[in-house]
Amino acid sequence: MQNDHHWLQMRNIRRMEERVRVRLRRRIVPDRSNPFEDLAEEEFLLRFRLSKECVLNLLQNITEQLPIAADARGCPIPQHLQNTRMT
């Protein structure tokens, strides 16, 4: 009888642990900061190894070859920011 009681307690503990794990799962929010505004020129150079001016010129030259989103749900991110994600 005690074994049955012990087994039921263990099963209840496992269920509670599972509920806690489910509740603790969190959504990862992507970084939507603007490195052109948020970083000083020196920080930008360290992160991307190019100046802000160089990146903007490069993006202007390749804009037509970049993929375009199929829809504009939510708050679309400008193309030049999509290509300079801060990881």
Secondary structure as GFF3:
##gff-version 3
##sequence-region A 1 87
A	DSSP	alpha_helix	2	24	.	.	.	ID=ss1
A	DSSP	alpha_helix	35	38	.	.	.	ID=ss2
A	DSSP	alpha_helix	41	48	.	.	.	ID=ss3
A	DSSP	alpha_helix	52	62	.	.	.	ID=ss4
A	DSSP	three_ten_helix	63	65	.	.	.	ID=ss5
A	DSSP	alpha_helix	79	82	.	.	.	ID=ss6
###
